[in-house]
Amino acid sequence: MGFLVAVTTYFLWATCLLQGAKSSGSKEPEVEPDFTEPIPNVTVSVGRDVKLACVVENLGSYRIAWIHTDRYTLLTLQNRVITRNPRFSITHNGHRTWTLYIREVEERDSGEYMCQINTSPMKSQSGFISVVGYFIQEIDGNNVMRL
Ligand SMILES: *[C@@H]1O[C@H](CO)[C@@H](O)[C@H](O)[C@H]1NC(C)=O
């Protein structure tokens, strides 16, 4: 089952990659898209909402996908949510920022979240979500206090 999901996921994404390559095959030299800032690592309590932002410039005709690497799940593609899990959503704002939202996090949401651009070779950047079973208060971007 997990294997099947993995295969389907990578097939879907490979299809997009080919389409991306084709649509960028014009004669005009195109600036390659790139990430402008790292994706943060987030610690969050069970049941809270969390978001991760992927900031990309010069996206052009390329596409952005969010993947939950640990679960081999393709979550979103551009503005579309691909996973059937209704707790996931995506927004695209400021032209360059693709924000993945997870509502009411569960422990199984922990792990690596990868933002991929379908350049060839593919570019990616990851952030890690740690879901903890107790309440925390964020002190600053990197430190949390256990309550
Ligand atoms: C997030 O955590 C990973 C592995 O634990 C680390 O390699 C990476 O540098 C961290 N990213 C940030 C933005 O701190």
The ligand as a Gaussian input file, in Angstrom:
#p B3LYP/6-31G(d) Opt

LIG

0 1
 C       16.322000      22.006000      10.267000
 O       16.770000      20.779000      10.798000
 C       17.670000      20.086000       9.926000
 C       17.950000      18.703000      10.481000
 O       17.602000      18.559000      11.812000
 C       18.923000      20.912000       9.749000
 O       19.823000      20.253000       8.887000
 C       18.542000      22.272000       9.156000
 O       19.659000      23.092000       9.058000
 C       17.480000      22.964000      10.010000
 N       16.995000      24.142000       9.295000
 C       16.934000      25.343000       9.846000
 C       16.397000      26.452000       9.005000
 O       17.318000      25.551000      10.987000

